[in-house]
Amino acid sequence: MKNLSLFLLFMLFVIAGKAQSTFVRFATNKGNITVMLYDETPAHRDMFLKSIKRGLYRNAEFNRVIKDFVSQGGELDDTILNREKMNPQLGVKRFPAEIRPSIFHKKGALGAGRDDNPGKASYFSQIYLVVGKKQTDDQLDVIEQKKNRKIPVVQRAVYKTIGGTPHLDQDYTIFGEIVEGMDVADAINRVATDKNDVPLKAVVFNAVVLSKKEAIKLKRN
């Protein structure tokens, strides 16, 4: 059974890495993190790239860090919601969800934040990196019962060997994953925070799109 799980895990990463074309580096004051954006979620991929081009993720911060859960970057919920409340004439702007059954909240996943809107649409200006925890079969069984859905065998194997946040699956759009610098992401997730999960020392990052040459070199490695 152990060999089967490892094989399934290997196949998952082979499939996930196939034909993906866009990579982004988060240059942080803790080190660099490189993420691969999924071509299976093209709208979120392109929205994120446009946000980077506009400078939204220049000198941005991981401003909400919950240990063994997620590290959130960009604008905070309160900032977005208060702006909308103060400027009702602008309306509430959300980005349509791209939730795929085969894409899930494994450790290292890159997701788009959102509020409790019924369409599960994303914010334009908030992302998060999944850290999570390793799960047991019993824990995954409980999540299945609560969510009233089956967790695929391959995904269960990943959650048991690598970890993640499976209870978020199918509720938020995941549009990429870390391919380099998971140790940096772990370090960020361990920083000291206040009671509101805000880091006591700012964790600043700049998001930069890798060139085609850099992307090809990364794939070869």
GROMACS elastic network, one bead per residue, 0.5 to 0.9 nm:
[ bonds ]
;  ai    aj funct       b0    kb
    1     4     6  0.50219   500
    1     5     6  0.62472   500
    1     6     6  0.87090   500
    2     5     6  0.51674   500
    2     6     6  0.63144   500
    2     7     6  0.86579   500
    3     6     6  0.51316   500
    3     7     6  0.61361   500
    3     8     6  0.86365   500
    4     7     6  0.50746   500
    4     8     6  0.61894   500
    4     9     6  0.85468   500
    5     8     6  0.51238   500
    5     9     6  0.60888   500
    5    10     6  0.85816   500
    5   153     6  0.87843   500
    5   154     6  0.76148   500
    5   157     6  0.55898   500
    5   158     6  0.81823   500
    5   161     6  0.85592   500
    6    10     6  0.61079   500
    6    11     6  0.86143   500
    6   157     6  0.77781   500
    6   158     6  0.88301   500
    6   161     6  0.85442   500
    7    10     6  0.50700   500
    7    11     6  0.62059   500
    7    12     6  0.85946   500
    8    11     6  0.50975   500
    8    12     6  0.61330   500
    8    13     6  0.88518   500
    8   153     6  0.84892   500
    8   154     6  0.57628   500
    8   155     6  0.88709   500
    8   157     6  0.72581   500
    8   158     6  0.84409   500
    9    12     6  0.51151   500
    9    13     6  0.65946   500
    9    14     6  0.88100   500
    9   154     6  0.66755   500
    9   155     6  0.82826   500
    9   157     6  0.65617   500
    9   158     6  0.60782   500
    9   161     6  0.85199   500
   10    13     6  0.54413   500
   10    14     6  0.63498   500
   10    15     6  0.87950   500
   11    15     6  0.61354   500
   11    16     6  0.84795   500
   11   154     6  0.88657   500
   12    15     6  0.52468   500
   12    16     6  0.60529   500
   12    17     6  0.85793   500
   12   154     6  0.72236   500
   12   155     6  0.85154   500
   12   158     6  0.86087   500
   13    17     6  0.59537   500
   13    18     6  0.84536   500
   14    17     6  0.53688   500
   14    18     6  0.62474   500
   15    18     6  0.52630   500
   15    19     6  0.87230   500
   16    19     6  0.84052   500
   16    20     6  0.78232   500
   16    38     6  0.81125   500
   16   103     6  0.88527   500
   17    20     6  0.59535   500
   17    36     6  0.82280   500
   17    38     6  0.86705   500
   17   219     6  0.88413   500
   18    21     6  0.88736   500
   19    39     6  0.78589   500
   20    23     6  0.84352   500
   20    36     6  0.71345   500
   20    37     6  0.69647   500
   20    38     6  0.59752   500
   20    39     6  0.57932   500
   20    40     6  0.86299   500
   21    36     6  0.77950   500
   21    37     6  0.74730   500
   21    38     6  0.78847   500
   21    39     6  0.71434   500
   21   212     6  0.84915   500
   21   215     6  0.76364   500
   21   216     6  0.89891   500
   22    35     6  0.85917   500
   22    36     6  0.60067   500
   22    37     6  0.54908   500
   22    38     6  0.76276   500
   22    39     6  0.80230   500
   22    45     6  0.83394   500
   22   209     6  0.77093   500
   22   210     6  0.74624   500
   22   211     6  0.87297   500
   22   212     6  0.82516   500
   22   215     6  0.72373   500
   23    34     6  0.68466   500
   23    35     6  0.56103   500
   23    37     6  0.59369   500
   23   208     6  0.87307   500
   23   209     6  0.61450   500
   23   210     6  0.55779   500
   23   211     6  0.82684   500
   23   212     6  0.89255   500
   23   214     6  0.87574   500
   23   215     6  0.63774   500
   23   218     6  0.89539   500
   24    33     6  0.83759   500
   24    34     6  0.56881   500
   24    35     6  0.53017   500
   24    36     6  0.65098   500
   24    37     6  0.75173   500
   24    49     6  0.87116   500
   24   207     6  0.65312   500
   24   208     6  0.55507   500
   24   210     6  0.55467   500
   25    32     6  0.67184   500
   25    33     6  0.56315   500
   25    35     6  0.62526   500
   25    36     6  0.88978   500
   25   180     6  0.89999   500
   25   206     6  0.79627   500
   25   207     6  0.56525   500
   25   208     6  0.52193   500
   25   209     6  0.63266   500
   25   210     6  0.67665   500
   26    31     6  0.83920   500
   26    32     6  0.56857   500
   26    33     6  0.50071   500
   26    34     6  0.61170   500
   26    35     6  0.78370   500
   26   205     6  0.59306   500
   26   206     6  0.55717   500
   26   208     6  0.65222   500
   26   209     6  0.89644   500
   27    30     6  0.81990   500
   27    31     6  0.63138   500
   27    33     6  0.65856   500
   27    34     6  0.85067   500
   27   204     6  0.82869   500
   27   205     6  0.52805   500
   27   206     6  0.51896   500
   27   207     6  0.64026   500
   27   208     6  0.76306   500
   28    31     6  0.51488   500
   28    32     6  0.57499   500
   28    33     6  0.76792   500
   28    61     6  0.88093   500
   28   184     6  0.87147   500
   28   203     6  0.68975   500
   28   204     6  0.55247   500
   28   206     6  0.65619   500
   28   207     6  0.87595   500
   29    32     6  0.81473   500
   29   202     6  0.88179   500
   29   203     6  0.63027   500
   29   204     6  0.59008   500
   29   205     6  0.67125   500
   30   184     6  0.63592   500
   30   185     6  0.85746   500
   30   187     6  0.74670   500
   30   188     6  0.70490   500
   30   203     6  0.73852   500
   30   204     6  0.84195   500
   30   205     6  0.88426   500
   31   181     6  0.77104   500
   31   184     6  0.59125   500
   31   185     6  0.87427   500
   32   180     6  0.79754   500
   32   181     6  0.60117   500
   32   184     6  0.67702   500
   32   185     6  0.86954   500
   32   205     6  0.88813   500
   33   178     6  0.69500   500
   33   179     6  0.78644   500
   33   180     6  0.57029   500
   33   182     6  0.68552   500
   33   183     6  0.86447   500
   33   184     6  0.65893   500
   33   185     6  0.69686   500
   34   177     6  0.84546   500
   34   178     6  0.57625   500
   34   179     6  0.57705   500
   34   181     6  0.63337   500
   34   182     6  0.86431   500
   35   108     6  0.86661   500
   35   109     6  0.86735   500
   35   110     6  0.76773   500
   35   176     6  0.64683   500
   35   177     6  0.52670   500
   35   179     6  0.54909   500
   35   180     6  0.70152   500
   35   181     6  0.87735   500
   36   110     6  0.87886   500
   36   175     6  0.86249   500
   36   176     6  0.53323   500
   36   177     6  0.54286   500
   36   178     6  0.62811   500
   36   179     6  0.64334   500
   37    40     6  0.87862   500
   37    41     6  0.81555   500
   37    42     6  0.86165   500
   37    44     6  0.88492   500
   37    45     6  0.60182   500
   37   110     6  0.82952   500
   37   175     6  0.59039   500
   37   177     6  0.67381   500
   37   178     6  0.89775   500
   38    41     6  0.56333   500
   38    42     6  0.70041   500
   38    44     6  0.87930   500
   38    45     6  0.67772   500
   38   174     6  0.86226   500
   38   175     6  0.53717   500
   38   176     6  0.50426   500
   38   177     6  0.79514   500
   39    42     6  0.51572   500
   39    43     6  0.88645   500
   39    45     6  0.71733   500
   39   175     6  0.82014   500
   39   176     6  0.87513   500
   40    43     6  0.89205   500
   40    45     6  0.88532   500
   40    98     6  0.87693   500
   40   100     6  0.81980   500
   40   103     6  0.88915   500
   40   175     6  0.77983   500
   41    44     6  0.57773   500
   41    45     6  0.61946   500
   41    46     6  0.88006   500
   41    98     6  0.60458   500
   41    99     6  0.80842   500
   41   100     6  0.81217   500
   41   173     6  0.84781   500
   41   174     6  0.80544   500
   41   175     6  0.56962   500
   41   176     6  0.84736   500
   42    46     6  0.60283   500
   42    47     6  0.84025   500
   42    98     6  0.85829   500
   42   175     6  0.82362   500
   43    46     6  0.52889   500
   43    47     6  0.60309   500
   43    48     6  0.85509   500
   43    95     6  0.88381   500
   43    96     6  0.85605   500
   43    97     6  0.89885   500
   43    98     6  0.76291   500
   44    48     6  0.59616   500
   44    49     6  0.84641   500
   44    95     6  0.80958   500
   44    96     6  0.87016   500
   44    97     6  0.83078   500
   44    98     6  0.73582   500
   44   112     6  0.82285   500
   44   122     6  0.89027   500
   44   173     6  0.82581   500
   44   174     6  0.87623   500
   44   175     6  0.64351   500
   45    48     6  0.53187   500
   45    49     6  0.62965   500
   45    50     6  0.87635   500
   45   175     6  0.65505   500
   45   176     6  0.80993   500
   46    49     6  0.50090   500
   46    50     6  0.61385   500
   46    51     6  0.85458   500
   47    50     6  0.51555   500
   47    51     6  0.61997   500
   47    52     6  0.87261   500
   47    95     6  0.86212   500
   47   124     6  0.75428   500
   48    52     6  0.62632   500
   48    53     6  0.86714   500
   48   124     6  0.78807   500
   48   125     6  0.84358   500
   49    52     6  0.50903   500
   49    53     6  0.62440   500
   49    54     6  0.86933   500
   49   209     6  0.75602   500
   50    54     6  0.61940   500
   50    55     6  0.87228   500
   50    56     6  0.89202   500
   51    54     6  0.51056   500
   51    55     6  0.64531   500
   51    56     6  0.54275   500
   51    57     6  0.71045   500
   51   124     6  0.77806   500
   51   125     6  0.75036   500
   52    55     6  0.51476   500
   52    56     6  0.56119   500
   52    57     6  0.55250   500
   52    58     6  0.74367   500
   52   206     6  0.87980   500
   52   207     6  0.64316   500
   52   208     6  0.71678   500
   52   209     6  0.79094   500
   53    56     6  0.75594   500
   53    57     6  0.85639   500
   53   208     6  0.87222   500
   53   209     6  0.88304   500
   54    57     6  0.82302   500
   54    58     6  0.88782   500
   55    58     6  0.51538   500
   55    59     6  0.86633   500
   55   206     6  0.89601   500
   55   207     6  0.87421   500
   56    59     6  0.84138   500
   56    60     6  0.73639   500
   56    74     6  0.76668   500
   56   125     6  0.72510   500
   56   207     6  0.88851   500
   57    60     6  0.50624   500
   57    61     6  0.82346   500
   57    73     6  0.86223   500
   57    74     6  0.66675   500
   57   125     6  0.84541   500
   57   205     6  0.73624   500
   57   206     6  0.57192   500
   57   207     6  0.56055   500
   57   208     6  0.86234   500
   58    61     6  0.88821   500
   58   204     6  0.88595   500
   58   205     6  0.69222   500
   58   207     6  0.64412   500
   58   208     6  0.86809   500
   59   204     6  0.58617   500
   59   205     6  0.54985   500
   59   206     6  0.53628   500
   59   207     6  0.85573   500
   60    63     6  0.85819   500
   60    73     6  0.71201   500
   60    74     6  0.58575   500
   60    75     6  0.83774   500
   60   203     6  0.84077   500
   60   204     6  0.56013   500
   60   205     6  0.53985   500
   60   206     6  0.63879   500
   60   207     6  0.85185   500
   61    64     6  0.86747   500
   61    72     6  0.83935   500
   61    73     6  0.55409   500
   61    74     6  0.60763   500
   61    75     6  0.83944   500
   61   202     6  0.67645   500
   61   203     6  0.54587   500
   61   205     6  0.58445   500
   61   206     6  0.85720   500
   62    65     6  0.68920   500
   62    71     6  0.63131   500
   62    72     6  0.53514   500
   62    74     6  0.67647   500
   62   128     6  0.84171   500
   62   188     6  0.81812   500
   62   198     6  0.84100   500
   62   199     6  0.79425   500
   62   202     6  0.75812   500
   62   203     6  0.55118   500
   62   204     6  0.65030   500
   62   205     6  0.75155   500
   63    71     6  0.78139   500
   63    72     6  0.62061   500
   63    73     6  0.57425   500
   63    74     6  0.73374   500
   63    75     6  0.80340   500
   63    76     6  0.73419   500
   63   197     6  0.78256   500
   63   198     6  0.54221   500
   63   199     6  0.64071   500
   63   202     6  0.74327   500
   63   203     6  0.72665   500
   63   204     6  0.86872   500
   64    70     6  0.83067   500
   64    71     6  0.60928   500
   64    72     6  0.51202   500
   64    73     6  0.69861   500
   64    76     6  0.77343   500
   64   193     6  0.84033   500
   64   196     6  0.77112   500
   64   197     6  0.51934   500
   64   199     6  0.69288   500
   65    69     6  0.80725   500
   65    70     6  0.62552   500
   65    72     6  0.60904   500
   65    73     6  0.87214   500
   65   188     6  0.77693   500
   65   189     6  0.58982   500
   65   190     6  0.80666   500
   65   191     6  0.77767   500
   65   192     6  0.87944   500
   65   193     6  0.72411   500
   65   197     6  0.53658   500
   65   198     6  0.63095   500
   65   199     6  0.67448   500
   66    69     6  0.54349   500
   66    70     6  0.55442   500
   66    71     6  0.62278   500
   66    72     6  0.83849   500
   66   189     6  0.66726   500
   66   190     6  0.82750   500
   66   193     6  0.84190   500
   66   197     6  0.60256   500
   66   198     6  0.87175   500
   67    70     6  0.68384   500
   67    71     6  0.79123   500
   67   131     6  0.79441   500
   67   132     6  0.79655   500
   67   186     6  0.89900   500
   67   189     6  0.53668   500
   67   190     6  0.58984   500
   67   191     6  0.82342   500
   67   197     6  0.88215   500
   68   130     6  0.83971   500
   68   131     6  0.55356   500
   68   133     6  0.59113   500
   68   164     6  0.85551   500
   68   165     6  0.89626   500
   68   186     6  0.86544   500
   68   189     6  0.70244   500
   68   190     6  0.81115   500
   69   129     6  0.87652   500
   69   130     6  0.63015   500
   69   131     6  0.52741   500
   69   133     6  0.72876   500
   69   164     6  0.76567   500
   69   165     6  0.67798   500
   69   189     6  0.80741   500
   70   128     6  0.62857   500
   70   129     6  0.55366   500
   70   131     6  0.54014   500
   70   132     6  0.66085   500
   70   165     6  0.84806   500
   70   189     6  0.71099   500
   71   127     6  0.85634   500
   71   128     6  0.54262   500
   71   129     6  0.52533   500
   71   130     6  0.67181   500
   71   131     6  0.75904   500
   71   185     6  0.80615   500
   71   188     6  0.73846   500
   71   189     6  0.59184   500
   72    75     6  0.87416   500
   72    76     6  0.83031   500
   72   113     6  0.80480   500
   72   126     6  0.72260   500
   72   127     6  0.58349   500
   72   129     6  0.64742   500
   72   130     6  0.87974   500
   73    76     6  0.77828   500
   73   125     6  0.85719   500
   73   126     6  0.58579   500
   73   127     6  0.53402   500
   73   128     6  0.58375   500
   73   129     6  0.82797   500
   73   205     6  0.87471   500
   74   125     6  0.57550   500
   74   127     6  0.63440   500
   74   128     6  0.85788   500
   75    78     6  0.83332   500
   75    79     6  0.63998   500
   75    80     6  0.67739   500
   75   125     6  0.57578   500
   75   126     6  0.53929   500
   75   127     6  0.85096   500
   76    79     6  0.52744   500
   76    80     6  0.64975   500
   76    81     6  0.87267   500
   76   125     6  0.86308   500
   76   126     6  0.71261   500
   77    80     6  0.52808   500
   77    81     6  0.60369   500
   77    82     6  0.83715   500
   77   113     6  0.85622   500
   77   114     6  0.78721   500
   77   115     6  0.73609   500
   77   123     6  0.88869   500
   77   126     6  0.82940   500
   78    81     6  0.51431   500
   78    82     6  0.57263   500
   78    83     6  0.82597   500
   79    82     6  0.53758   500
   79    83     6  0.61413   500
   79    84     6  0.86879   500
   80    83     6  0.52806   500
   80    84     6  0.63325   500
   80    85     6  0.87125   500
   80   123     6  0.84655   500
   80   125     6  0.85067   500
   81    84     6  0.50970   500
   81    85     6  0.61193   500
   81    86     6  0.86230   500
   81    92     6  0.87279   500
   81   115     6  0.88496   500
   82    86     6  0.60586   500
   82    87     6  0.84761   500
   83    86     6  0.51417   500
   83    87     6  0.60722   500
   83    88     6  0.85008   500
   84    87     6  0.51053   500
   84    88     6  0.57617   500
   84    89     6  0.85038   500
   84    90     6  0.71364   500
   84    91     6  0.68039   500
   84    92     6  0.63579   500
   84    93     6  0.87044   500
   85    88     6  0.56613   500
   85    91     6  0.89378   500
   85    92     6  0.89690   500
   86    89     6  0.88415   500
   87    90     6  0.57515   500
   87    91     6  0.75314   500
   88    91     6  0.53665   500
   88    92     6  0.77540   500
   90    93     6  0.82395   500
   93   123     6  0.76352   500
   93   124     6  0.79646   500
   94    97     6  0.88880   500
   94   114     6  0.81701   500
   94   117     6  0.89275   500
   94   121     6  0.55552   500
   94   122     6  0.54797   500
   94   123     6  0.53729   500
   94   124     6  0.66302   500
   95   120     6  0.89653   500
   95   121     6  0.51876   500
   95   123     6  0.61690   500
   95   124     6  0.64001   500
   96   119     6  0.74908   500
   96   120     6  0.75210   500
   96   122     6  0.64165   500
   97   119     6  0.71720   500
   97   120     6  0.58755   500
   97   122     6  0.61688   500
   97   171     6  0.89691   500
   97   172     6  0.74283   500
   97   173     6  0.59609   500
   98   121     6  0.83109   500
   98   172     6  0.83379   500
   98   173     6  0.55670   500
   98   174     6  0.78789   500
   98   175     6  0.81842   500
   99   102     6  0.88877   500
   99   103     6  0.75601   500
   99   104     6  0.88782   500
   99   120     6  0.88202   500
   99   169     6  0.86533   500
   99   170     6  0.59633   500
   99   171     6  0.74321   500
   99   172     6  0.66796   500
   99   174     6  0.70096   500
   99   175     6  0.87659   500
  100   103     6  0.53798   500
  100   104     6  0.78686   500
  100   170     6  0.72360   500
  100   173     6  0.77673   500
  100   174     6  0.81561   500
  101   104     6  0.72268   500
  101   169     6  0.83113   500
  101   170     6  0.68711   500
  102   152     6  0.86715   500
  102   155     6  0.84156   500
  103   106     6  0.86893   500
  103   169     6  0.83033   500
  103   170     6  0.86319   500
  103   173     6  0.85681   500
  103   174     6  0.65679   500
  103   175     6  0.80504   500
  103   176     6  0.89759   500
  104   109     6  0.75723   500
  104   155     6  0.76692   500
  104   164     6  0.87909   500
  104   165     6  0.86530   500
  104   166     6  0.73410   500
  104   168     6  0.83041   500
  104   169     6  0.56382   500
  104   170     6  0.75457   500
  104   173     6  0.86255   500
  104   174     6  0.66044   500
  105   108     6  0.79811   500
  105   109     6  0.57523   500
  105   110     6  0.82191   500
  105   111     6  0.81411   500
  105   130     6  0.66884   500
  105   131     6  0.89240   500
  105   132     6  0.85774   500
  105   159     6  0.87042   500
  105   163     6  0.87322   500
  105   164     6  0.56325   500
  105   165     6  0.54376   500
  105   166     6  0.57537   500
  105   167     6  0.83827   500
  105   168     6  0.67844   500
  105   169     6  0.60092   500
  105   172     6  0.89671   500
  105   174     6  0.70996   500
  106   109     6  0.56730   500
  106   130     6  0.69277   500
  106   131     6  0.78208   500
  106   132     6  0.78208   500
  106   155     6  0.80729   500
  106   158     6  0.68837   500
  106   159     6  0.63722   500
  106   162     6  0.72804   500
  106   163     6  0.59643   500
  106   165     6  0.65254   500
  106   166     6  0.73129   500
  106   177     6  0.86787   500
  107   129     6  0.81042   500
  107   130     6  0.52363   500
  107   132     6  0.61252   500
  107   133     6  0.77890   500
  107   134     6  0.88243   500
  107   158     6  0.86853   500
  107   159     6  0.80201   500
  107   162     6  0.63633   500
  107   163     6  0.54135   500
  107   165     6  0.74929   500
  107   177     6  0.84273   500
  107   178     6  0.85853   500
  107   182     6  0.88843   500
  108   129     6  0.61243   500
  108   130     6  0.51969   500
  108   131     6  0.60826   500
  108   132     6  0.88786   500
  108   164     6  0.78171   500
  108   176     6  0.86028   500
  108   177     6  0.53811   500
  108   179     6  0.80094   500
  108   182     6  0.67876   500
  108   185     6  0.80184   500
  109   128     6  0.82319   500
  109   129     6  0.57996   500
  109   130     6  0.52313   500
  109   131     6  0.79850   500
  109   164     6  0.82812   500
  109   174     6  0.66778   500
  109   175     6  0.77691   500
  109   176     6  0.59240   500
  109   178     6  0.63257   500
  110   127     6  0.70610   500
  110   128     6  0.58435   500
  110   130     6  0.65521   500
  110   173     6  0.87237   500
  110   174     6  0.57055   500
  110   175     6  0.59469   500
  110   177     6  0.50698   500
  110   178     6  0.71946   500
  111   126     6  0.87317   500
  111   127     6  0.56202   500
  111   128     6  0.52280   500
  111   129     6  0.64423   500
  111   130     6  0.76620   500
  111   172     6  0.69620   500
  111   173     6  0.57111   500
  111   175     6  0.58768   500
  111   176     6  0.70568   500
  111   177     6  0.85101   500
  112   121     6  0.89949   500
  112   122     6  0.58241   500
  112   123     6  0.67767   500
  112   124     6  0.81142   500
  112   125     6  0.83730   500
  112   126     6  0.60687   500
  112   128     6  0.62987   500
  112   172     6  0.67281   500
  112   173     6  0.57198   500
  112   174     6  0.64839   500
  112   175     6  0.75555   500
  113   121     6  0.87762   500
  113   122     6  0.57478   500
  113   123     6  0.57806   500
  113   124     6  0.84504   500
  113   125     6  0.81451   500
  113   126     6  0.52802   500
  113   127     6  0.53672   500
  113   128     6  0.66507   500
  113   172     6  0.71255   500
  113   173     6  0.80089   500
  114   117     6  0.77066   500
  114   120     6  0.70705   500
  114   121     6  0.64934   500
  114   123     6  0.50672   500
  114   124     6  0.87641   500
  114   126     6  0.76921   500
  114   127     6  0.89486   500
  114   172     6  0.74752   500
  115   120     6  0.77126   500
  115   121     6  0.80261   500
  115   122     6  0.75855   500
  115   123     6  0.76606   500
  116   119     6  0.85199   500
  116   120     6  0.69613   500
  116   121     6  0.87603   500
  117   120     6  0.55519   500
  117   121     6  0.67241   500
  117   122     6  0.89174   500
  118   121     6  0.78465   500
  120   171     6  0.63217   500
  120   172     6  0.64825   500
  120   173     6  0.81658   500
  121   172     6  0.79437   500
  121   173     6  0.81688   500
  122   125     6  0.86874   500
  122   126     6  0.82465   500
  122   172     6  0.76054   500
  122   173     6  0.73230   500
  123   126     6  0.58755   500
  123   127     6  0.83211   500
  124   127     6  0.87255   500
  129   177     6  0.82080   500
  129   178     6  0.83252   500
  129   185     6  0.76484   500
  130   164     6  0.64210   500
  130   165     6  0.70888   500
  130   177     6  0.89099   500
  130   185     6  0.88068   500
  131   163     6  0.75381   500
  131   164     6  0.58084   500
  131   165     6  0.75491   500
  131   182     6  0.89992   500
  131   185     6  0.77679   500
  131   186     6  0.70046   500
  131   189     6  0.74309   500
  132   163     6  0.59701   500
  132   165     6  0.50418   500
  132   166     6  0.86046   500
  133   159     6  0.79341   500
  133   160     6  0.87208   500
  133   162     6  0.77316   500
  133   164     6  0.52593   500
  133   165     6  0.69149   500
  134   158     6  0.85742   500
  134   159     6  0.57262   500
  134   160     6  0.51956   500
  134   161     6  0.63461   500
  134   162     6  0.58965   500
  134   164     6  0.64327   500
  134   165     6  0.87021   500
  135   138     6  0.81457   500
  135   139     6  0.60978   500
  135   140     6  0.66169   500
  135   156     6  0.83383   500
  135   158     6  0.89998   500
  135   159     6  0.55529   500
  135   161     6  0.78968   500
  135   162     6  0.85539   500
  135   163     6  0.60710   500
  135   164     6  0.77787   500
  135   165     6  0.87419   500
  135   166     6  0.86445   500
  136   139     6  0.51720   500
  136   140     6  0.62798   500
  136   141     6  0.85660   500
  136   156     6  0.88519   500
  136   159     6  0.80274   500
  136   160     6  0.58793   500
  137   140     6  0.50806   500
  137   141     6  0.60233   500
  137   142     6  0.86776   500
  137   156     6  0.78345   500
  137   160     6  0.75569   500
  138   141     6  0.50191   500
  138   142     6  0.63628   500
  138   143     6  0.88244   500
  139   142     6  0.52035   500
  139   143     6  0.64739   500
  139   144     6  0.87855   500
  140   143     6  0.50699   500
  140   144     6  0.62190   500
  140   145     6  0.87414   500
  140   151     6  0.76882   500
  140   156     6  0.74725   500
  140   159     6  0.85131   500
  140   160     6  0.89617   500
  140   166     6  0.77333   500
  140   167     6  0.86887   500
  141   144     6  0.50429   500
  141   145     6  0.63672   500
  141   146     6  0.87628   500
  141   150     6  0.85695   500
  141   151     6  0.85293   500
  142   145     6  0.51595   500
  142   146     6  0.62463   500
  142   147     6  0.85788   500
  143   146     6  0.50794   500
  143   147     6  0.59130   500
  143   148     6  0.80197   500
  143   149     6  0.84012   500
  143   150     6  0.89417   500
  143   151     6  0.87017   500
  143   166     6  0.75883   500
  143   167     6  0.61739   500
  144   147     6  0.52492   500
  144   148     6  0.54726   500
  144   149     6  0.52304   500
  144   150     6  0.56036   500
  144   151     6  0.66584   500
  144   167     6  0.86355   500
  145   148     6  0.50204   500
  145   149     6  0.70426   500
  145   150     6  0.84203   500
  146   149     6  0.82032   500
  146   167     6  0.88601   500
  147   150     6  0.84788   500
  147   167     6  0.77555   500
  150   153     6  0.89073   500
  151   154     6  0.84218   500
  151   155     6  0.65255   500
  151   156     6  0.63176   500
  151   166     6  0.86428   500
  152   155     6  0.53070   500
  152   156     6  0.62051   500
  152   157     6  0.87709   500
  153   156     6  0.50772   500
  153   157     6  0.63099   500
  153   158     6  0.88552   500
  154   157     6  0.51815   500
  154   158     6  0.65242   500
  154   159     6  0.88496   500
  155   158     6  0.51092   500
  155   159     6  0.62110   500
  155   160     6  0.86131   500
  155   166     6  0.89900   500
  156   159     6  0.51035   500
  156   160     6  0.61454   500
  156   161     6  0.86376   500
  157   160     6  0.52066   500
  157   161     6  0.61713   500
  157   162     6  0.82826   500
  158   161     6  0.52029   500
  158   162     6  0.54275   500
  158   163     6  0.64329   500
  158   164     6  0.82850   500
  159   162     6  0.55533   500
  159   164     6  0.58425   500
  159   165     6  0.80708   500
  159   166     6  0.74524   500
  160   163     6  0.58218   500
  160   164     6  0.87766   500
  163   166     6  0.85536   500
  165   168     6  0.60031   500
  165   169     6  0.76228   500
  166   169     6  0.54149   500
  167   170     6  0.86158   500
  167   171     6  0.86095   500
  168   171     6  0.56708   500
  168   172     6  0.65906   500
  169   172     6  0.66252   500
  169   173     6  0.84934   500
  169   174     6  0.87528   500
  170   173     6  0.74220   500
  174   177     6  0.82660   500
  178   181     6  0.71061   500
  178   182     6  0.65667   500
  178   185     6  0.87788   500
  179   182     6  0.75059   500
  180   183     6  0.84119   500
  180   184     6  0.88769   500
  181   184     6  0.51225   500
  181   185     6  0.64839   500
  181   186     6  0.87053   500
  182   186     6  0.61093   500
  182   187     6  0.85563   500
  183   186     6  0.50058   500
  183   187     6  0.62207   500
  183   188     6  0.87137   500
  184   188     6  0.62445   500
  184   189     6  0.86127   500
  185   188     6  0.51269   500
  185   189     6  0.62410   500
  185   190     6  0.87986   500
  186   189     6  0.50538   500
  186   190     6  0.64036   500
  187   190     6  0.51790   500
  187   191     6  0.66816   500
  188   191     6  0.55233   500
  188   203     6  0.73934   500
  189   192     6  0.87627   500
  190   193     6  0.87843   500
  191   199     6  0.64401   500
  191   200     6  0.78806   500
  191   201     6  0.81342   500
  191   203     6  0.87806   500
  192   197     6  0.85038   500
  192   198     6  0.83503   500
  192   199     6  0.57567   500
  192   200     6  0.59082   500
  192   201     6  0.77547   500
  193   196     6  0.74649   500
  193   197     6  0.51016   500
  193   198     6  0.50504   500
  193   200     6  0.50802   500
  193   201     6  0.80819   500
  194   197     6  0.53060   500
  194   198     6  0.54639   500
  194   199     6  0.64648   500
  194   200     6  0.63372   500
  195   198     6  0.74331   500
  196   199     6  0.88596   500
  197   200     6  0.88988   500
  198   201     6  0.86056   500
  198   202     6  0.84494   500
  199   202     6  0.59017   500
  199   203     6  0.71540   500
  210   213     6  0.79402   500
  210   214     6  0.57536   500
  210   215     6  0.60553   500
  211   214     6  0.51282   500
  211   215     6  0.61204   500
  211   216     6  0.86190   500
  212   216     6  0.61166   500
  212   217     6  0.85798   500
  213   216     6  0.52384   500
  213   217     6  0.62743   500
  213   218     6  0.86406   500
  214   217     6  0.51070   500
  214   218     6  0.61174   500
  214   219     6  0.86827   500
  215   218     6  0.50208   500
  215   219     6  0.62267   500
  215   220     6  0.87007   500
  216   219     6  0.51474   500
  216   220     6  0.63101   500
  216   221     6  0.87793   500
  217   220     6  0.51685   500
  217   221     6  0.64023   500
  218   221     6  0.51906   500
